[in-house]
């Protein structure tokens, strides 16, 4: 056994095995439910498996964040930016020059 993939809650979900097949080494995954008492064996455990190339590995566990999370974070950031710009008012030449003169813009460190 080479590696253990965890699910979203951090529990071991899939055991990745390196199989020495006739055409070279292959990585194959076995789901936790296939083991006795649903316990994944420790790393570096050697085991004998019935290897079928067409149905070897289950689908990998996705660690990607959901799209709705990106959309909600982006929408929230956009709403905050619009609220800030609406409250601050438009940037006119007079406001820019005034800010420059007061030292808010271009102040050296």
C-alpha positions in Angstrom: 0.0 0.0 0.0 1.5 3.3 -1.1 -0.9 6.0 0.2 -4.3 6.6 1.9 -6.7 9.2 0.5 -9.0 10.8 3.1 -12.6 12.0 2.7 -14.0 15.4 3.5 -14.1 14.6 7.3 -10.5 13.5 7.3 -11.2 9.8 7.7 -9.3 7.3 5.5 -11.5 6.6 2.4 -9.4 5.0 -0.3 -6.2 2.9 -0.1 -3.9 3.4 -3.0 -1.9 0.3 -3.9 1.0 -0.2 -6.3 0.3 -3.3 -8.3 3.1 -5.2 -10.1 1.3 -6.1 -13.3 2.9 -7.8 -16.3 3.0 -4.5 -18.3 4.6 -2.6 -15.4 3.6 -1.1 -12.1 0.0 0.4 -11.8 -1.6 2.4 -9.1 -5.0 1.1 -8.0 -7.4 2.3 -5.4 -9.5 0.2 -3.0 -12.5 1.8 -1.2 -12.6 1.6 2.6 -15.9 -0.4 2.4 -14.0 -3.2 0.7 -11.9 -3.9 3.8 -13.1 -5.9 6.9 -14.8 -3.6 9.4 -14.2 -0.7 7.0 -10.6 -0.1 8.4 -7.9 0.8 5.9 -4.7 -1.1 6.7 -1.5 0.8 7.6 0.9 2.1 5.0 3.5 -0.3 3.5 1.1 -3.2 4.0 1.6 -5.9 1.4 -1.5 -7.6 0.1 -2.6 -9.8 -2.8 -5.4 -8.4 -5.0 -7.4 -9.5 -7.9 -6.3 -7.0 -10.5 -8.7 -6.0 -13.3 -7.4 -3.1 -15.4 -10.8 -1.9 -16.6 -12.3 -1.4 -13.1 -9.4 -0.9 -10.8 -9.7 2.5 -9.0 -12.8 4.2 -7.6 -13.3 7.9 -8.4 -10.7 10.1 -6.7 -11.8 12.0 -3.6 -12.4 15.6 -4.7 -10.6 18.2 -2.5 -11.7 21.1 -4.7 -13.8 23.9 -3.2 -17.4 24.0 -4.6 -18.2 26.6 -7.2 -20.9 28.2 -5.2 -18.3 29.1 -2.5 -16.2 31.0 -5.1 -19.3 32.7 -6.4 -20.5 33.8 -3.0 -17.1 35.1 -1.9 -16.7 37.0 -5.2 -20.3 38.4 -4.9 -19.7 39.4 -1.3 -16.4 41.2 -2.3 -18.2 42.9 -5.1 -21.0 44.1 -2.8 -18.5 45.4 -0.2 -16.6 47.3 -2.9 -19.7 48.8 -4.4 -20.9 49.9 -0.9 -17.5 51.4 -0.1 -17.3 53.3 -3.4 -20.9 54.5 -3.0 -20.1 55.8 0.5 -16.8 57.4 -0.5 -18.3 59.2 -3.4 -16.8 59.8 -6.9 -13.1 60.6 -7.2 -13.0 64.0 -8.9 -9.9 66.1 -9.8 -10.5 68.5 -6.9 -10.8 65.6 -4.3 -7.6 64.0 -5.8 -5.6 67.2 -5.6 -6.9 67.9 -2.0 -5.9 64.4 -0.9 -2.5 64.9 -2.5 -2.0 68.3 -0.8 -3.0 66.8 2.6 -0.4 64.1 2.1 -2.8 61.1 1.8 -1.4 60.2 -1.6 2.2 60.0 -2.5 3.6 60.2 1.0 7.1 58.6 1.1 8.0 56.0 3.7 
